[in-house]
């Protein structure tokens, strides 16, 4: 792994169940998996780690949903396609596709309540 690789870590109740969810969502398997942790590549070198909440040290405070993992795509059609695909996978959609000041977007959440946003920047 290259130095300075950006990682996002979500604290989850069940890393194996979350890994199955994200494998479907991202259309790729975890590159690393254990009973307490799973890792996915997100593209452009970014990584997503799913860490079993009760094994995080030091213990973490805060609740899921206080931040978002955002995915930029090209154009409204890509947003609509991702929305339809994620709904078909059973994602809870918090915000249907809509226009906001930064572009066209929708928001969903994972089984632990982490917010996931897909957007096409204005003019994309």
Protein Blocks (a to p, Z undefined) as FASTA:
>chain_A
ZZhiacdddddfblmlmmmmmmmmnopacfbdcfkbccddebjhiacddddfklgccdde
djehiaccddddedjklmmmmmmmmmmnopacfbdcdddfkbccdddddfkopacddddd
ehZZ
